[in-house]
Amino acid sequence: MTSKAVRSYVESLKSPITGYDSEDEGTGPSKAKFLRDGKAILRDLAKALGLQEGSYEVRHNAGGPAVSGEAILHGDWIYVQLGQSCHDMGFMWRTCNGRKDYSGNANQWAKWEELLDLPMLAGKMLASKPVEVPSCPACGHSTPICVCERVD
């Protein structure tokens, strides 16, 4: 997505995004555009994070007509949710333990303007990426130094 399009997306968040402007109950033009553009931004963020195809998915939850819905990037270690909140907190992201982890670790909030610099945002997220610790070949413990008695 071009930087102009991302800037337009961020600017659009100054007004509430709902589905009330359409007869199709929750997928009005502004809402549909918010979700479509949000998914495009998240695909670009996935590239900036260096995520491999197949290690993540980009999807959306349209929600009801009174809400913006959410565009979601869910990877093996990262979960990002673009959705307009009533508290104007920006958007939420967190690390997670796989794509079946829907609650993950602590929520972190970023300002919408951070989407204007995806390499910087990706760097911030990568700095929070959990470190993978190899498991002990003898017992399977996931600790840097295993003190098990088993030796092969």
QUIFENLIN-V117487 format. One line per field, one symbol per residue. ss: DSSP state (A for helix, B for strand, O for the rest). psi: psi as a letter, one per 40 degrees, with the letter a starting at -180 (. if undefined). burial: 1 if it has 9 or more other ideal C-beta (glycine too) atoms within 8 Angstrom, else 0. Layout:
ss=???
psi=???
burial=???
//
This chain:
ss=OOAAAAAAAAAAOOOOOOOOOOOOOOOOAAAAAAAAAAAAAAAAAAAAOOOOOOOBBBBBBOOOOOOOOBBBBBBOOBBBBBOOOOOOOOBBBBBOOOOOOOOOOOOBBBOAAAAAOAAAAAAAAAAOOOOOOOOOOOOOOOOOOOOOOOOO
psi=iidddddddddeeeihhieeeiefgefiddddddddddddddddddddefhiheeiihaihdaaeeidahhhhhadeihhhhihieefeaiiiiiigieehedaahiihiiddeeegddddddddddehihhhiihddeehgidhhfiehh.
burial=00001110110110001110010001110111111011111111110110100001010101101011111111101111111000000111111100101001000011010110010011011100100000010100000000000000
//
